[in-house]
Each structure stands twice: as C-alpha cells, then as structure tokens.
Amino acid sequence: MKVRELMRTSVARVLPAATVGEVLSRMEGSGVTSLPVEDAEGFLFGVARRADLSRAIAEGTAASSAAVGDGLSSHLATATPEMDVARVAEMMRDRGVDDIMVVEGRSLVGALSLAEAGKVGPAEADHRQPAGQGCGRLS
C-alpha cells in the first residue's frame, strides 16, 4: 500500500516566525503533537514537535518571543506519496517520531501518523521500492 492511500492532505501549517508559545497553543487547540513549518514560498522548512518545544521552554527558551524556526533540526525525514506505507512506518519507529510529512519536491502534500501507518499489515506492503527513497534532508 502506498502512502498516498493513507495520508491526510489537510494539514495545518505554521511559519518559522511563529513563536514557540503560539505553536504550542495551536497544537493543543488542534489536538496534534506536531506541525509542519513552511517558509514564505510554501516549502517545507521543518517540523515543530511538542516534545521538542516543551523541552526548549524547560531549558529557558522564552515561549512568548522565541521563533519556532530557530530551533528546528536541519535533518528532516520525509516520505513521498509513492513510498510503501510499511517501510515508512518502520522508518518512523526507527527515528522515534509519531508522524511524518509527505512531500513532492519540497512542497508539503500531506502527513501520515504512525498510528495510521500501523494499520497496514505486512501482507499489504509493497516490498519492491528501494530503501531510503524519499527520505532524508531537505536542502
């Protein structure tokens, strides 16, 4: 089964200039644990994760003034719509993330949670796709 078949295409986004506090409030209001961060051109810049933002605040980051884009990792795991769901779920478990952003080029086209991907059994997986395709650092 391909990521395209399970991914959510309606995904809330934030800009890098949004404050840590604003992003945490938006997450709480939406019931999500992460939000994609897009640059001014609409390209995926990074992912703000609740655990990372909460840790930053505990370490002294000012939630009301620190921009969320300042603390994002430059290493971003992504998936493409054509990737095998079982392979993407394995990648998420290996990296310890609950969800992954789905991109075409640098443009965000959806998101897939580990819970959604975990619904696919091994018998449904398409094992013909080369490992690592579509994941890695965005430049």
Number of C-alpha atoms within 10 A of each C-alpha: 20 19 24 20 11 18 21 16 13 9 14 15 18 21 20 22 16 16 20 27 19 17 24 23 12 18 18 13 9 12 9 13 15 25 24 22 25 21 14 11 8 13 16 24 25 27 26 25 21 18 11 14 21 15 11 16 14 11 9 8 16 14 19 11 13 18 20 25 21 11 17 18 12 13 12 17 22 27 28 23 21 16 24 25 31 24 23 29 25 14 20 21 13 9 10 10 15 17 24 25 25 28 19 14 12 15 15 23 19 23 25 26 18 20 11 16 24 14 13 15 11 13 9 13 14 14 15 8 11 10 13 14 14 20 19 13 12 16 8
